[in-house]
Amino acid sequence: MTAFGLPGPMFWVFVATIVAGSLGALHFLIVHVALGRPVVETLPPALAREGQGAPGTGSAEGGGPE
């Protein structure tokens, strides 16, 4: 059986992707926009030491590739 020209399993992957994206968008709107909570990203302890940034950023202060 096909739905929208896709095989059954691929259709369900498509549906799951849409549902997951919608949940993420709702979370962002409710928690970060409506409630005003900031997005806080934490670094692993090895990168959180002073003088190190995220790998691959290439920033002068961040400790990325030179």
TIGUZA-919099 format. One record per residue: x, y, z of N, C-alpha, C in turn; residue in one letter. Coordinates in steps of 0.2 Angstrom, whole numbers, plus 5000, padded with zeros to 4 digits. Layout:
{npx=X&npy=Y&npz=Z&capx=X&capy=Y&capz=Z&cpx=X&cpy=Y&cpz=Z&code=a}
...
END
This chain:
{npx=5004&npy=4994&npz=5000&capx=5000&capy=5000&capz=5000&cpx=5004&cpy=5006&cpz=5000&code=m}
{npx=5002&npy=5011&npz=4996&capx=5006&capy=5017&capz=4996&cpx=5002&cpy=5023&cpz=4999&code=t}
{npx=5005&npy=5028&npz=5002&capx=5001&capy=5034&capz=5004&cpx=5005&cpy=5040&cpz=5001&code=a}
{npx=5002&npy=5044&npz=4997&capx=5005&capy=5050&capz=4994&cpx=5011&cpy=5048&cpz=4990&code=f}
{npx=5011&npy=5042&npz=4987&capx=5016&capy=5039&capz=4982&cpx=5022&cpy=5036&cpz=4986&code=g}
{npx=5021&npy=5036&npz=4993&capx=5027&capy=5033&capz=4997&cpx=5025&cpy=5026&cpz=4999&code=l}
{npx=5030&npy=5022&npz=4999&capx=5029&capy=5015&capz=5003&cpx=5027&cpy=5016&cpz=5010&code=p}
{npx=5024&npy=5012&npz=5013&capx=5021&capy=5012&capz=5020&cpx=5026&cpy=5014&cpz=5025&code=g}
{npx=5032&npy=5011&npz=5026&capx=5037&capy=5013&capz=5031&cpx=5040&cpy=5020&cpz=5030&code=p}
{npx=5041&npy=5022&npz=5023&capx=5043&capy=5028&capz=5022&cpx=5038&cpy=5034&cpz=5024&code=m}
{npx=5032&npy=5032&npz=5023&capx=5026&capy=5037&capz=5025&cpx=5026&cpy=5038&cpz=5032&code=f}
{npx=5027&npy=5033&npz=5036&capx=5027&capy=5033&capz=5043&cpx=5033&cpy=5037&cpz=5046&code=w}
{npx=5039&npy=5036&npz=5043&capx=5045&capy=5040&capz=5044&cpx=5043&cpy=5048&cpz=5043&code=v}
{npx=5040&npy=5049&npz=5037&capx=5038&capy=5056&capz=5036&cpx=5033&cpy=5059&cpz=5041&code=f}
{npx=5028&npy=5055&npz=5043&capx=5024&capy=5057&capz=5048&cpx=5027&cpy=5058&cpz=5055&code=v}
{npx=5032&npy=5054&npz=5057&capx=5035&capy=5055&capz=5063&cpx=5040&cpy=5061&cpz=5063&code=a}
{npx=5043&npy=5062&npz=5057&capx=5047&capy=5068&capz=5057&cpx=5043&cpy=5075&cpz=5058&code=t}
{npx=5037&npy=5075&npz=5055&capx=5033&capy=5081&capz=5055&cpx=5030&cpy=5081&cpz=5062&code=i}
{npx=5028&npy=5076&npz=5066&capx=5026&capy=5076&capz=5073&cpx=5032&cpy=5079&cpz=5077&code=v}
{npx=5038&npy=5076&npz=5076&capx=5043&capy=5078&capz=5081&cpx=5045&cpy=5085&cpz=5080&code=a}
{npx=5045&npy=5088&npz=5073&capx=5046&capy=5095&capz=5072&cpx=5041&cpy=5099&cpz=5075&code=g}
{npx=5035&npy=5097&npz=5075&capx=5030&capy=5101&capz=5078&cpx=5030&cpy=5101&cpz=5085&code=s}
{npx=5032&npy=5096&npz=5088&capx=5033&capy=5096&capz=5096&cpx=5039&cpy=5101&cpz=5098&code=l}
{npx=5044&npy=5100&npz=5094&capx=5050&capy=5105&capz=5095&cpx=5048&cpy=5112&cpz=5094&code=g}
{npx=5044&npy=5114&npz=5089&capx=5042&capy=5121&capz=5088&cpx=5037&cpy=5123&cpz=5094&code=a}
{npx=5033&npy=5119&npz=5096&capx=5028&capy=5120&capz=5101&cpx=5032&cpy=5122&cpz=5108&code=l}
{npx=5037&npy=5117&npz=5109&capx=5041&capy=5118&capz=5115&cpx=5045&cpy=5125&cpz=5115&code=h}
{npx=5048&npy=5126&npz=5109&capx=5051&capy=5133&capz=5108&cpx=5047&cpy=5139&cpz=5110&code=f}
{npx=5041&npy=5139&npz=5107&capx=5036&capy=5144&capz=5107&cpx=5034&cpy=5145&cpz=5114&code=l}
{npx=5032&npy=5139&npz=5118&capx=5029&capy=5140&capz=5124&cpx=5034&cpy=5142&cpz=5129&code=i}
{npx=5040&npy=5138&npz=5129&capx=5045&capy=5139&capz=5135&cpx=5049&cpy=5145&cpz=5134&code=v}
{npx=5052&npy=5146&npz=5128&capx=5057&capy=5151&capz=5126&cpx=5054&cpy=5157&cpz=5124&code=h}
{npx=5048&npy=5157&npz=5121&capx=5045&capy=5164&capz=5119&cpx=5040&cpy=5166&cpz=5124&code=v}
{npx=5035&npy=5162&npz=5125&capx=5030&capy=5164&capz=5130&cpx=5032&cpy=5165&cpz=5137&code=a}
{npx=5036&npy=5160&npz=5139&capx=5038&capy=5160&capz=5146&cpx=5045&cpy=5164&cpz=5147&code=l}
{npx=5048&npy=5166&npz=5142&capx=5054&capy=5170&capz=5142&cpx=5060&cpy=5167&cpz=5145&code=g}
{npx=5060&npy=5160&npz=5145&capx=5066&capy=5157&capz=5148&cpx=5072&cpy=5156&cpz=5142&code=r}
{npx=5078&npy=5158&npz=5144&capx=5083&capy=5158&capz=5139&cpx=5085&cpy=5151&cpz=5137&code=p}
{npx=5088&npy=5150&npz=5131&capx=5091&capy=5144&capz=5129&cpx=5098&cpy=5144&cpz=5132&code=v}
{npx=5099&npy=5139&npz=5136&capx=5106&capy=5138&capz=5139&cpx=5109&cpy=5132&cpz=5137&code=v}
{npx=5114&npy=5132&npz=5133&capx=5118&capy=5127&capz=5131&cpx=5124&cpy=5126&cpz=5135&code=e}
{npx=5125&npy=5120&npz=5138&capx=5131&capy=5119&capz=5142&cpx=5136&cpy=5115&cpz=5138&code=t}
{npx=5142&npy=5116&npz=5139&capx=5148&capy=5113&capz=5136&cpx=5150&cpy=5107&cpz=5140&code=l}
{npx=5153&npy=5102&npz=5137&capx=5156&capy=5096&capz=5141&cpx=5161&cpy=5099&cpz=5146&code=p}
{npx=5163&npy=5096&npz=5152&capx=5168&capy=5098&capz=5156&cpx=5175&cpy=5100&cpz=5153&code=p}
{npx=5176&npy=5095&npz=5148&capx=5183&capy=5096&capz=5145&cpx=5183&cpy=5103&cpz=5141&code=a}
{npx=5178&npy=5105&npz=5138&capx=5178&capy=5111&capz=5134&cpx=5176&cpy=5117&cpz=5138&code=l}
{npx=5173&npy=5116&npz=5144&capx=5171&capy=5122&capz=5148&cpx=5176&cpy=5125&cpz=5152&code=a}
{npx=5182&npy=5122&npz=5152&capx=5188&capy=5125&capz=5155&cpx=5189&cpy=5132&cpz=5152&code=r}
{npx=5192&npy=5137&npz=5156&capx=5193&capy=5143&capz=5153&cpx=5198&cpy=5143&cpz=5148&code=e}
{npx=5197&npy=5147&npz=5142&capx=5201&capy=5147&capz=5137&cpx=5200&cpy=5143&cpz=5131&code=g}
{npx=5194&npy=5139&npz=5132&capx=5193&capy=5134&capz=5127&cpx=5186&cpy=5135&cpz=5124&code=q}
{npx=5185&npy=5135&npz=5118&capx=5178&capy=5136&capz=5115&cpx=5175&cpy=5130&cpz=5112&code=g}
{npx=5170&npy=5131&npz=5108&capx=5167&capy=5125&capz=5105&cpx=5172&cpy=5123&cpz=5099&code=a}
{npx=5173&npy=5116&npz=5098&capx=5178&capy=5114&capz=5093&cpx=5175&cpy=5116&cpz=5086&code=p}
{npx=5180&npy=5118&npz=5081&capx=5178&capy=5120&capz=5075&cpx=5175&cpy=5127&cpz=5073&code=g}
{npx=5175&npy=5131&npz=5078&capx=5173&capy=5138&capz=5077&cpx=5178&cpy=5142&cpz=5074&code=t}
{npx=5184&npy=5141&npz=5076&capx=5189&capy=5145&capz=5072&cpx=5190&cpy=5152&cpz=5075&code=g}
{npx=5187&npy=5153&npz=5081&capx=5187&capy=5160&capz=5084&cpx=5194&cpy=5161&cpz=5087&code=s}
{npx=5196&npy=5167&npz=5088&capx=5203&capy=5168&capz=5091&cpx=5203&cpy=5167&cpz=5098&code=a}
{npx=5197&npy=5168&npz=5102&capx=5197&capy=5167&capz=5109&cpx=5194&cpy=5160&cpz=5110&code=e}
{npx=5191&npy=5157&npz=5105&capx=5188&capy=5151&capz=5107&cpx=5192&cpy=5144&cpz=5107&code=g}
{npx=5198&npy=5145&npz=5104&capx=5202&capy=5139&capz=5105&cpx=5201&cpy=5134&cpz=5099&code=g}
{npx=5198&npy=5137&npz=5094&capx=5196&capy=5132&capz=5088&cpx=5202&cpy=5131&cpz=5084&code=g}
{npx=5202&npy=5129&npz=5078&capx=5207&capy=5128&capz=5073&cpx=5211&cpy=5134&cpz=5071&code=p}
{npx=5217&npy=5134&npz=5071&capx=5221&capy=5140&capz=5070&cpx=5221&cpy=5141&cpz=5062&code=e}
END
